[in-house]
Amino acid sequence: MSNKNKRAKWLYISLTTLAVLVFGSFLFINNELKKMYGGYTERVVSSDFISNEESLIIIKNVNVLSNDGQSFLPNKTVVIADGQIYSVTDDVSKRSEGTVIDGTDKYLIPGLIDAHVHLWQSPNDFLLFLANGVTTIYEVKGFDFQLDWKNEIDSGIRLGPNLLVASTKLQTDGFFRGAFMHWMQGDINVSDPEKAYQIVKEIKDKGYEAIKVGSFLSEESYNAIDAVAKELEMPLIGHFPYKMKLEKLYQSSQSNVMHLEEFVKNLNYQFGRIDAHNCDEFLNYVDSKGPQIARELKKSNISVTTTLRLMERILSAKISVKETLKDVEVEYANPGLMEGTVMTSRALGWLPDVNTYRRSTDLTEDQKRNSDAFWNTYVKANKMFLKYFLDADVKILAGTDTNVSPMVAGFSIHNELECLNRSGMSPSQALRAATINSASYLNLNKGKVAVGFDADLILLNKNPLFDIRNTRFIEKVILRGKVYSRSELDQMLETVKRANNESRKISIEEYL
């Protein structure tokens, strides 16, 4: 064989080997990403739980939450027909057609809305939401396959809460990092503002509810996206580029900021790094800016989603991931998300060795003090903003960042309501944040127990205005006018837990 042929053969073998390695690496990474996002957890058949209940439902002698959410109206009869509330009256007749439910000593409230969730690839979560009285969810980092789930729910093929899906995050990155983040997390790179129209138009044409902007979007790209969103009448939501002046937010069409912490991040950028020596100084700085920020948001009609309990749990995880997980409904969390993969690193893991928020083990004592000071101050600042927004009557929506460690689908909304209550909201205000406020912002015919509203309701055994923790005491859930009993809800929970256990690779016994 000639040297030329040998070189050609060597080149062919080398290129073939390289191609196999690249293709094999691509398949391996995609496989690990699917694990990380919970895609390999055994899926339950949610359609097994679809109710065939009669369309006419009569709930007698029940305490009904008033339209202002401040009190319960006693001894009411609520009639539900064809998925809507037909009447709310004092009628105590012995009307018996349809399904009759005795509401004596029970409390009827609107179904809860979680205005900030991440389903990832975890459709079992739909049953967890429903079993916890969450009848509407807002997916705010959406993917095309989740639009398929939405269509299946709307058509009655799949059981789940009402699902709204916003786009994945729009960020500004260099070419290679942008491509990498799109592959890893689905982010859309808007490095060229001139492409904003094409990007936003495609998102709208696919059927997404809104455009989500990220914290690392350039000012030029943000302005371009804002202009196109206005032109195409697409809601603009999400984070806010933390290096931009907040005046840009007030002047934009952005209608919702999806975390209290976005305002803390913005002020932290202006102030400089928080450490053990300047915590009080930073909080004084927040206090000097916060009330005016709240007034501007109110004037601009911009709502804010809370995700406050997550902030508390990040602080807790910095101290001890294990102790934090003992306070979490870990048996219901998708084990793929919890256990992580070689791709997880600081992405989505929950367990101690892979937890997103775990503290590095090689910190000096001084670094630990600064870390503790930062996170304690950061959480305090979030709660200060909640107070400013309450005082200014900014519309507050309850959202949880479900499926970000360690927020478990369905359960997390109750944790959020309790956190909001502890942080200064009355039970009534907290309940409004998870019902009428979110429904009103999302332009949904939900959120009140009133004639003409959709029959997405929860029948509780205890009064949530007396103690917000009573939202957990669910007797029945009514979704689209169909009734799900406590035993059916428990069966949903058990089915998801069983699927998780069969898919689990790492024991969680120590956290139960």
Secondary structure, DSSP 8 states (H G I E B T S, - for coil): --HHHHHHHHHHHHHHHHHHHHHHHHHHHHHHHHHHTTTTS----GGGG-----SEEEEEEEEEE-TTSS-EEEEEEEEEETTEEEEEE-------SSEEEE-TT-EEEE-EEEEEE--TT-TTHHHHHHHTTEEEEEESS--HHHHHHHHHHHHTSS---EEEE---EEE---HHHHHHHHHHH--EE---GGGHHHHHHHHHHHT-S-EEE-TT--HHHHHHHHHHHHHHT--EEE---TTS-HHHHHHS-B-EES-THHHHHHHHHHH----TTSHHHHHHHHHHHHHHHHHHHHHHT-EEE--HHHHHHHHHHHH-HHHHHTTS-GGGS-HHHHH--TTTTTSS--STTT-TT---TT--HHHHHHHHHHHHHHHHHHHHHHHHHHHTT--EE----BTSTT--TTHHHHHHHHHHHHTT--HHHHHHHTTHHHHHHTT-S-SS-STTSB--EEEESS-TTT-GGGGG-EEEEEETTEEEEHHHHHHHHHHHHHHHHHH-SS--GGG-
